[in-house]
């Protein structure tokens, strides 16, 4: 029973970490696009 609970916790934490990485990747792309827009406006 304890082993099953541990497995479930590990799976939930793994999903949270992977989801967080995906979110940060998207935020990085948004920031990059914003920087490009500012750079293009300055030209």
C-alpha positions as a LaTeX table, in Angstrom:
\begin{tabular}{lrrr}
\hline
Residue & $x$ (\AA) & $y$ (\AA) & $z$ (\AA) \\
\hline
Unk1 & 0.00 & 0.00 & 0.00 \\
Unk2 & 2.80 & 2.42 & 0.87 \\
Unk3 & 4.58 & 1.54 & $-2.35$ \\
Unk4 & 1.49 & 2.42 & $-4.40$ \\
Unk5 & 1.13 & 5.77 & $-2.62$ \\
Unk6 & 4.81 & 6.54 & $-3.23$ \\
Unk7 & 4.43 & 5.69 & $-6.90$ \\
Unk8 & 1.40 & 7.98 & $-7.19$ \\
Unk9 & 3.24 & 10.86 & $-5.51$ \\
Unk10 & 6.25 & 10.42 & $-7.80$ \\
Unk11 & 4.00 & 10.37 & $-10.87$ \\
Unk12 & 2.17 & 13.52 & $-9.77$ \\
Unk13 & 5.43 & 15.36 & $-9.08$ \\
Unk14 & 6.82 & 14.29 & $-12.45$ \\
Unk15 & 3.74 & 15.58 & $-14.22$ \\
Unk16 & 3.97 & 18.89 & $-12.37$ \\
Unk17 & 7.65 & 19.33 & $-13.24$ \\
Unk18 & 7.12 & 18.50 & $-16.90$ \\
Unk19 & 4.11 & 20.83 & $-17.08$ \\
Unk20 & 6.15 & 23.59 & $-15.47$ \\
Unk21 & 8.92 & 23.22 & $-18.04$ \\
Unk22 & 6.43 & 23.48 & $-20.85$ \\
Unk23 & 4.93 & 26.63 & $-19.31$ \\
Unk24 & 8.35 & 28.25 & $-18.90$ \\
Unk25 & 9.20 & 27.40 & $-22.51$ \\
Unk26 & 6.04 & 29.17 & $-23.68$ \\
Unk27 & 6.81 & 32.19 & $-21.51$ \\
Unk28 & 10.31 & 32.35 & $-22.99$ \\
Unk29 & 8.89 & 32.38 & $-26.50$ \\
Unk30 & 6.45 & 35.17 & $-25.59$ \\
Unk31 & 9.22 & 37.29 & $-24.10$ \\
Unk32 & 11.37 & 36.70 & $-27.18$ \\
Unk33 & 8.56 & 37.77 & $-29.50$ \\
Unk34 & 8.02 & 40.91 & $-27.40$ \\
Unk35 & 11.71 & 41.75 & $-27.67$ \\
Unk36 & 11.60 & 41.29 & $-31.45$ \\
Unk37 & 8.60 & 43.63 & $-31.69$ \\
Unk38 & 10.42 & 46.31 & $-29.68$ \\
Unk39 & 13.54 & 45.88 & $-31.80$ \\
Unk40 & 11.54 & 46.16 & $-35.03$ \\
Unk41 & 9.77 & 49.29 & $-33.76$ \\
Unk42 & 13.14 & 50.89 & $-32.96$ \\
Unk43 & 14.41 & 50.28 & $-36.51$ \\
\hline
\end{tabular}
